[in-house]
Amino acid sequence: MPTKIINTLSFFSGGGGLDLGFSAAGYNILFSTDIDPYSCSTLQINQNRKNFYGKHVVTSEDINNLMSQDILDRINKKKGEIDFIIGGPPCQAFSIFGRRKGLDDPRGNLVFEYARLIDEIEPTGFLFENVSGLKTIHNGDLFNNLLDVFSFNGKYSISVHEYQLADYGIPQFRNRVFLIGFKNGNKISPMKNTHSAASHLFDNIQPFKTVGNALANMPEPSTQSALFNHIGRVHSERIV
């Protein structure tokens, strides 16, 4: 756990995946935002549901319209008082399923709005998360451009790590790439995996978690969802 309060801002927050993880690790989330109002409602409803996830400012806005000084004013902070920024700009433009349009897709340009806010707020560090396909689109030119952009003329040292999430106890094969920027030349070492196809008792490596593990306590599927606080899609009996 961090030994000091790490004041953190969250952009492209969605339903709070990064927010919850960083909060559980001891980061102090001060501000979360997403263009989707339903995601922001989720963030607000879940505040104070965990002892590590407290009340903070949540706003539903287009990042193109967010101004750094306005954000700082809302949380009563000044430039230099923000330690960390987290965010995963929309990945559809960079994924295979999004047909890898990259910067030809308007969603692909939102990454540069994320960079703009980092540059203006000047946190000690930041994290940028996206699909692993980001590294190869446009023959790698886009990724190399992003590495240059996020270094902000050498102000930040960039560590790049690609992870298969199944290696960390997630019951799904999904690759993600993380760019972590830090001032003062600091580099971040890669994480050691906790799971693999076979367990290794001598180094505490556990076997992959399966979908069966994840769904073990869920009710049997039906045309109407029996899950608490969840409205399921209407499917035919054949699909169910």
N, C-alpha and C positions, 0 to 999 in steps of 0.2 A: 504494500500500500504506500502511496506517496506520503512523505513526511511533512509536506506543506500543502496549503490550499492551492489547488491549480485551477484558476479561473478559466473556464472554457466556454466557447461559443460553438453552436452546432448549426450547420446549414444543410439544406436538402435532408431534413431530419426524418421524413417519412413517419412511420409509426414508432420510431424511437430505438431501433436496433443499436446504433452506435451510442446513442445517449445512455441507454441502460447499461451497456457494457463498460463505458468509460465511468459512469457514475458508480457502478459496483466496484470499480478499481480505485475509487477515491477521488476522481476528478469532480470539480464543482461546476456543474452546468448552470450557466447564468441566462442563456438565451438560446431558444430553438426556433427554427422557422422552416416552413415548407409551403409551396404554392397550393397544395391540396388542403382545403379546410377540414376534411374529415380526418386526415392524419393529425392535424393540429389539435382537433378535438380529442383524439386518442391520447396525445401527449398530455393534454390538460387533465383528462379524467384519471390518468394513471399517476399523476403527481401525488406524493405522500403515500402511495400504496406499498412502497418499500422504504425501509429506513434510510437507504442510501440515495433515493430518488425524490428530491424535495421540490418545493414550489419554486418556479422560476418563470421568466417571461417567455411566452409562446406567441408567435404571430404568424398568420398565413399571408404571405406576400410573394410576389414574383421577385426573384433575386435581382433582376435587372433594375428594379425600382428601389432596392435597399441601399441606403446611404450609411456609411460607416459611422459618421458622427451621430446620426439619429439612433443607431443601435447602442452606441456607448451612452448616449443620454438616457435611453430607456432603462438601462441597468445601472445608471449612476456610476459609471466608470470613465476613466480617462485613457487616452492612448498611452500604451506602455503598461497598463494594469491588466491586460489580457495575456494569459500564459499560453493557451493552446486553442486551436481551432480544428474542428473535425467536420468532415463532409464527404459525401459520395454523390457528385453530380450525376444526373440521369445517364444510365449506361446504354440505353437502347441504340444510340447512334454508333456505339462501338462494338456491339455484340453481333454474333452471327445471326441471331434471330431478328435483329434490327436491320439486317442486310448491310451492316457495316458502312453506312453512308458517312460516318465521321463528321467532319465539319460541314458537309453538304446538308446535314440534318440540323435544324435550328437548335435542337437539344444538345448537340455536340458543342456548341459555342458557349453553353452555360459554364463550362469549366473555366473559361477565361473571366467570367464574372466572379467566380469563386476566388480566382487568383487576384482579381482586383481588390476584393475585400481583405484578403490576407495582406496584400501590399499596403493597404491604407491603415489597417489596424496594427500591423507589425507585432504579432504574438511572438513568444519565444520559440514556439514550434507549431507544426500543423500536421494533419494527416489527410491524405486524399486516397479514397478507395474507389476501385472500378473493376470492370471485367478484365480478365487476362488478355482478351482480344485487343485491348487498347495498345498492346505492345507491338502488334504486327500490322495494324491497319495503315493504309497508305505506305506500305513497305517499311514501316517503322519510323517514317519521317515525323508523323504526328507525335509519337511518344518521345522522340528525341527533342522535338520542339517543346513539349510540355516539361521535360526535365530542365530545359534552359529557362523556360518561363518561371517555373517554381523555385529556381535558385535565386531569382530576383537579383541578377548581376552579382552572384557570389555571396549574397547576404546569408543564404541558408545552404547548409550541406544537405544533400538529398540521399536518403537510403531507400532502396527499392527492394521489396520482397514480394514474391509470388507464393501464395499458399493454396493447397488443396484442403478445403474446409473439412473433409472427412477425416483428415489427419488430426483434427482437434475436437473430435467428438460430435460433429454435426452429422446427422443421418442423411447425408446427401453429398454426391460428388459435385463440387462446384469450385472452380478456380477463381481466385481474386488476386488483384495486384494492389499493393499499398505503396504509396509514396509518403515518406515521413521526412519533413523538413525541420532542421534545427539550426539555430544560430550558434556562433562560436565554434564551428567546425565539428560539432558532436555528430557521431554516427550511431545508428541503432542496429544492434546485432539481430540476426534472424531468430525466430522462436523455434524451440525444439518441439517436434511433434509429440502428442500424447497418445495417439491411436494409430493403428496400422491394420493390415489385412490379417495379421496374426499377432497375438499377444506376446510380450517378452517380459516375463516376470522379473528378470534381473535388472531391468531399467524402467520398470513400472509402465511399460507401453501396453495399452489396453487394445482389445480388438475393436474394429470399426463398430459404431452404433448403427443399427439397421432401422429401416422404416418400421419394422415390427416392434422394436424397442420403443420408438417414439409414439406409436399409435396404440400401445398395449392397453392403456386405460381409457381409450375413447369408446363411446357407444357404437353399436353396429350402425352402418350407414342406412339411411332412410330417405324418403322423398323430402321430409322436413327435418332439418338439423335438430339434434337433441343436445347440442353443445351449448353451454351457458354463454350468454351474451354474444351469440353468433347467429347470423342469418345466412343460411346456406343457399346456394343456387338451386333452382328448380330443375331437376333432372328426371328423365324417364326411368321407369323401372329397369330397363335394359342397362342403362348407364350405371345406375346404382348397383 
